[in-house]
Amino acid sequence: MFWKTKPKPGTVYLGESTRLDGSRQVYTGMTRRPVWTRWREHMKGRGGGYTSRGVWFRPLAAFWSRNPRKAERTIKSWSPSRKRSFAGFIARRYRGKRDY
């Protein structure tokens, strides 16, 4: 029999990638490792092709999810302005609950 497996929890994060021409793009990613480790990779230029071609990466927000793949897919379908407003909401919500 095939049992439906429970998805592994993880962190979904949003960041802003500044391109060589000065344009900015909102990046959405997912990790099951510590989010600061992943952000550090982006900032040092080892974050994959999408963010490494830029000149700067700025973390915007991160949140814990029980199904991070679904949450990442949902957020990626949003417009850039909606992603930015959501990132602001998450950052304000978790400002006092830091665990790092």
PyMOL commands that set and color helices and strands:
alter all, ss='L'
color gray80, all
select helices_A, chain A and resi 35-43+49-52+68-76+80-93
alter helices_A, ss='H'
color red, helices_A
select strands_A, chain A and resi 10-18+24-31+56-65
alter strands_A, ss='S'
color yellow, strands_A
deselect
rebuild
show_as cartoon
